[in-house]
Structure formats: structure tokens, C-alpha cells
């Protein structure tokens, strides 16, 4: 179990996961993978939902809109 500084805890609770990983690495000398796992463990222990990563939601929405527009154009704009 890693002892977390107040700065790391504050970054995690504020949703700044990357900042928390950077702080933890600077404070402890951990590698990237170990610090990431430690921050994720801290998130779980605090009962926080996992941080969302990537942009899949907006991309899926955009693709859906494009498909709908193409279908509309093909069937109704003859």
C-alpha cells in the first residue's frame, strides 16, 4: 500500500488523473505503469467512478449523425 500525499489525493478527487500520476511519480520515483495502477487503486479505495478516457462517445454520435444524414438524403432528397 502506498502512502499518498495530500496533493495526489486532491488531484484524484478533482478528476485530474494524469496530474496525480505525474505527482506520484515525482514524489516516489515510481515508473509510469506502477504509478497509474496506484492512482487507479486510490480511485477505487475512495469510491470514485473510473475516469472516462478517449473520445468514443462523441465519435459514435458523429458517425450516427452522418449515417442518418446519408439515409435521409438517399431516400428523401431525390
C-alpha positions as CSV (number, residue, x, y, z in Angstrom):
1,X,0.0,0.0,0.0
2,X,1.3,3.4,-1.0
3,X,1.0,6.4,1.2
4,X,-0.4,9.2,-0.9
5,X,0.3,12.9,-0.3
6,X,-2.4,15.5,0.0
7,X,-1.6,16.8,-3.5
8,X,-2.1,13.4,-5.1
9,X,-5.3,12.8,-3.2
10,X,-6.6,16.2,-4.2
11,X,-5.7,15.7,-7.8
12,X,-7.5,12.3,-7.8
13,X,-10.7,13.6,-6.1
14,X,-10.8,16.5,-8.6
15,X,-10.6,14.2,-11.6
16,X,-7.1,15.1,-12.6
17,X,-5.8,11.6,-13.0
18,X,-2.8,12.5,-15.2
19,X,-1.7,15.2,-12.8
20,X,-2.0,12.7,-9.9
21,X,0.2,10.2,-11.8
22,X,2.8,12.8,-12.5
23,X,2.8,13.9,-8.9
24,X,3.1,10.4,-7.6
25,X,6.0,9.6,-9.9
26,X,7.8,12.8,-8.9
27,X,7.3,12.0,-5.2
28,X,8.1,8.3,-5.2
29,X,10.2,7.6,-8.2
30,X,7.7,5.0,-9.4
31,X,7.5,4.0,-13.0
32,X,4.6,5.1,-15.2
33,X,2.8,1.7,-15.1
34,X,3.1,1.4,-11.3
35,X,2.0,5.0,-10.7
36,X,-1.0,4.5,-12.9
37,X,-2.0,1.4,-11.1
38,X,-1.5,3.1,-7.7
39,X,-3.7,6.1,-8.7
40,X,-6.4,3.7,-10.0
41,X,-6.2,1.8,-6.7
42,X,-6.6,5.1,-4.9
43,X,-9.7,6.0,-7.0
44,X,-11.3,2.6,-6.2
45,X,-10.5,3.0,-2.4
46,X,-12.1,6.4,-2.4
47,X,-15.2,5.0,-4.2
48,X,-14.7,7.2,-7.2
49,X,-16.1,6.1,-10.6
50,X,-13.4,5.3,-13.2
51,X,-12.3,8.2,-15.2
52,X,-13.6,8.2,-18.8
53,X,-10.9,8.0,-21.4
54,X,-10.9,8.7,-25.1
55,X,-13.4,10.3,-27.3
56,X,-15.5,7.3,-28.3
57,X,-18.8,8.9,-27.2
58,X,-18.6,12.0,-29.4
59,X,-17.2,9.9,-32.3
60,X,-20.1,7.4,-32.2
61,X,-22.6,10.3,-32.1
62,X,-21.0,12.0,-35.0
63,X,-20.9,8.8,-37.1
64,X,-24.6,8.2,-36.2
65,X,-25.5,11.7,-37.4
66,X,-23.6,11.2,-40.7
67,X,-25.3,7.9,-41.4
68,X,-28.7,9.4,-40.6
69,X,-28.0,12.3,-43.0
70,X,-26.9,9.9,-45.7
71,X,-30.0,7.8,-45.3
72,X,-32.2,10.9,-45.3
73,X,-30.5,12.2,-48.4
74,X,-30.8,8.9,-50.3
75,X,-34.5,8.3,-49.6
76,X,-36.0,11.7,-49.3
77,X,-33.9,14.1,-51.5
78,X,-34.4,12.5,-54.9
